[in-house]
């Protein structure tokens, strides 16, 4: 029997979270896991081909090999750079404090 592994593929929007469990050959890549999740999901609004991917919050390539139990994540682009958002928040708080 060929060794297998199980991985989860996760994607979230601001209003919904998706999680697909996939069963893969031991030598399967992240891309293989995404392909299996795409087949299982039937969802067309997921950025399967162009989203950044990672394992447990760490950016990886689609050619990387996940291990048994890994969670593969598809990332959405950020609406605003976190550094810019923080700067804007500090400016607002400082201007409110001066009033």
Number of C-alpha atoms within 10 A of each C-alpha: 3 6 8 13 16 17 20 19 23 21 19 14 10 6 5 7 9 12 15 18 16 17 15 17 14 15 13 17 18 23 19 17 25 23 15 17 22 17 10 12 13 9 12 8 6 17 14 18 12 10 14 16 25 21 20 12 12 9 14 17 13 18 11 13 17 23 17 15 11 15 20 27 24 22 19 16 8 7 7 8 9 10 9 10 12 11 11 12 12 12 12 11 11 11 10 9 8 6 5
